[in-house]
Amino acid sequence: MARSWTFILLTFGFSWALILGFYLAGGEWGTLASTFVALGMMFIPALVAIYLQKVKDKQPLRDIGLRWSFNRWWWVAWLALVFRQFDIFLLNNSLIR
C-alpha cells in the first residue's frame, strides 16, 4: 500500500511541478509549447515507475512488465501508428479540397 501511495504522490508531484514551472515561465495553454508540456507529462508515470523499480526497490524492470526485446505486438503498434498517420493525411487532404 505504501508503494502505491509513493507512486501516486511522486506522479502528481512531478506533474504539477511541470505545470507550475510552465505557468511561471509565462506559458499559456492552447499553444504549441503547451502541447509539448502535455506530451512530457505523459512520460511522468512511466519514469516514476522505472525509478521506483530500479532505484528505490532495486528490482528488474521485467517485474513491472517492461521488456526491451522485440515481439509481434511491438510491430503491430508501430505499423498501426504508421497507418493511422496515413489515414490522417488522407483525411486532411480530402477536407482541404
Secondary structure, DSSP 8 states (H G I E B T S, - for coil): -HHHHHHHHHHHHHHHHHHHHHHHTT--TTSHHHHHHHHHHHHHHHHHHHHIIIIIS---GGGGT---S--HHHHHHHHHHHHHHHHHHHHHHHHH-
